[in-house]
Amino acid sequence: MSDAKIRTALVTGASAGIGRATARKLAAEGVSVWAAARRLEALEALSRETPGVRALRLDVTDEESVRDAMARLAAEDATIDLLVNNAGFGQMGAVEDVPVEKLRYQLEVNVVGALRMAQAVLPGMRARRRGVVVNVSSPAGVASMPFFGAYCASKAALESLTSALRMEIADFGVSIVLVRPGAIATEFQEVAQEAGGSLAEHSPYADGYRAIDRLMKELESRGFPPEPVADAIVRAALASSPPAEVNAPIDAKATVALVNVLPSGLREAAMRFALRRLG
Ligand SMILES: NC(=O)c1ccc[n+]([C@@H]2O[C@H](COP(=O)([O-])OP(=O)(O)OC[C@H]3O[C@@H](n4cnc5c(N)ncnc54)[C@H](OP(=O)(O)O)[C@@H]3O)[C@@H](O)[C@H]2O)c1
């Protein structure tokens, strides 16, 4: 059941995966949803098949695109009560190999983009003294993993900003929720491999790339579907008192619990062991 306070939501990265599933679930709860991403055709297809969902072209890295999207929402009298900052991707590659401009773009999408969107909706939420922002992080935000250093750094930065924002805004009636999805089969794995591109060629870390490549393929075929994460996002966002953090599904809960108790040396050794077995 939709909490009466959340009537309209803006979901970024809604053209695929977790974002698309979240847009669908919110609409099923009676929330009016603006589904945003760069691929308008995918959003329009979602809108056609899901009553209550409307398509919004948006590139979170582009100031002008964000301004245009906000202007469109204002023109439609849409008051955003819920922002799901879900748009994101994983830049695969060894820390030594990742070109600086790729690291910058990773941070631009996953960190700066999320901040840009939050800054666009927070003034309205503060003024109305109600609203929820959900930032989609990852267990990678609490424990770094090899060959995804740029991605892990972006999620760690997002977690840090999220925590600061939550403390700052608490007195204004706005809730900030951090969600860490587990291993979910979406376009994420393919996009990560594409972003890694030719970094593996001539790399001294070729064995590691082979292992991580296998891991991505494994997750693509055996990862959880996005619906349990979407359920967790919607439950948290519509709760009368939204939780600060949600790990979902079970693998994310287990990973974060383990990271919280394992000394970092042991955690790193376990990760290297697991990767070597894959390679
Ligand atoms: N899949 C997993 O195992 C997993 C695990 C933990 C956390 N996560 C996080 O969950 C979130 C969603 O990932 P997913 O698995 O659903 O991946 P996905 O299927 O690849 O979806 C990513 C979405 O982000 C959008 N996007 C990417 N760059 C964008 C930009 N510059 N502006 C606007 N939208 C952009 C994409 O849309 P367009 O290409 O149309 O713009 C797409 O809709 C990400 O933040 C990811 O880090 C995923």
The ligand as a Gaussian input file, in Angstrom:
#p B3LYP/6-31G(d) Opt

LIG

0 1
 N       23.420000      -5.416000     -11.033000
 C       24.088000      -5.548000      -9.898000
 O       24.594000      -6.639000      -9.577000
 C       24.229000      -4.375000      -8.955000
 C       24.737000      -4.635000      -7.671000
 C       24.884000      -3.577000      -6.783000
 C       24.511000      -2.301000      -7.166000
 N       24.025000      -2.072000      -8.425000
 C       23.663000      -0.692000      -8.770000
 O       22.311000      -0.659000      -9.165000
 C       22.090000       0.445000     -10.062000
 C       21.328000      -0.042000     -11.291000
 O       22.123000      -0.987000     -11.960000
 P       21.524000      -2.183000     -12.837000
 O       22.126000      -3.424000     -12.330000
 O       20.064000      -2.083000     -12.942000
 O       22.244000      -1.868000     -14.231000
 P       21.664000      -1.640000     -15.717000
 O       20.695000      -2.700000     -16.067000
 O       22.884000      -1.482000     -16.558000
 O       20.903000      -0.243000     -15.599000
 C       21.612000       0.964000     -15.419000
 C       20.686000       2.131000     -15.697000
 O       21.420000       3.347000     -15.503000
 C       21.158000       4.207000     -16.585000
 N       22.262000       5.144000     -16.807000
 C       23.568000       4.880000     -16.996000
 N       24.240000       6.016000     -17.203000
 C       23.339000       7.031000     -17.131000
 C       23.416000       8.435000     -17.269000
 N       24.570000       9.075000     -17.543000
 N       22.281000       9.184000     -17.122000
 C       21.101000       8.569000     -16.864000
 N       20.965000       7.243000     -16.730000
 C       22.076000       6.484000     -16.871000
 C       20.953000       3.268000     -17.785000
 O       20.105000       3.885000     -18.745000
 P       20.557000       4.531000     -20.148000
 O       21.700000       3.724000     -20.652000
 O       19.303000       4.445000     -20.973000
 O       20.910000       5.939000     -19.790000
 C       20.168000       2.134000     -17.120000
 O       18.800000       2.427000     -17.099000
 C       23.476000       1.014000     -10.376000
 O       23.690000       2.172000      -9.596000
 C       24.410000      -0.100000      -9.944000
 O       25.675000       0.384000      -9.563000
 C       23.875000      -3.081000      -9.328000

